[in-house]
């Protein structure tokens, strides 16, 4: 039992590190989506109809661990990546950011 405990602790620490990294990357994506789509202050993705229409698809995507990819979500991914070519996020990170908007 003692050996198990020593193997278990590093696994927990590793999992916490992965979770923290994922959180930071998702937070970065959220901040980027909250900023203007054009780099100015005139518009924001939180007011973008294409992105907002993808919220339900984003929830399905996250819940299914990426198995369900709705048309509106795919459209939002394409739209975001076209407007923010500097944004380097995974589909999961973008979906999570869309959910928070």
N, C-alpha and C positions, 0 to 999 in steps of 0.2 A: 504494500500500500504506500509506503514511503516513496518508492521509485515512481509510482504513478503520479504522486503529487508533484514531484520535480519535473516530470514530463508535461504535466498539465499547465503549470504556471507559465512556461515559455510560450505555449500555444495561446493562452489568454493574452499575453503581452503582444504577441504577433497579431492576433485578431484585433486588438485595440488599436494597434498601429495602422492596420489596413483600414479600419473604420474611420480613424482620424484623417487619413490621407484622402479617402473618398469624400469625407465631409468637406475638407478644405477645397478639393477640386470642384465639388458641387456648389459650394459657396462662391467660388470664383466665377463659375458659370452663371449663377444667379445674379451676381453683381454686374457681370457683363450684359446679361439680358435686361437688367433694370436700367442700364445706361442707354443712351440714345442709340438707335440703330445706325445712325449716320455719323456718330462721333460728336454731334452737337447736342443741344438741349431741346430741340424742337419736338422730337417724338421719342417714344419708348416702347419696348416690346410689351410692357404691361398694358399698353393701350392698343396693341396690334391685333386686329381681328383674326388674322390667320393663326397667330400663336394662341390666342385665347380659345379659338375653336378646337384646338388640339388637346385641351385639358383632359377630357374624358379618355381620349386615346392614350395620352401620357400615363394616366392612372392604370389603364389596362396593360400597357407596356411594362410598367414597373411591377405590377402585381404578377405578371406572367414571366418575369425575369427575361424580358426581351422577346418572348415567343409571339406575342400579339403586336403587330405593327399596323396600326390603322392608317388609312389614307390621309386623314387630316394631320396626324403626327408626322408622317413622311413629308407632307407638304410644308409643315412648320420647320422641320429640320432643314429642308432645302432652302426655305426662305431665310432662316436665321443665318445659315452658313454662307448664303449669297451676300447678305448685308454685312455680316461680320466675319470677313475672311481671316481676321487675326485671332478669332476664337477657336481654340483647339480643345474640344471636349468630346467625350464619347457620347453615343446616343443616350445612354442611361443618365449621364450627367445632365444633358440637355432636357431630357424628359422630367427629371426631378426638379430642375429649375423652372420648367414650364408649370409644373404643379404648384409651385410656391407663388407664382405671379398672381 
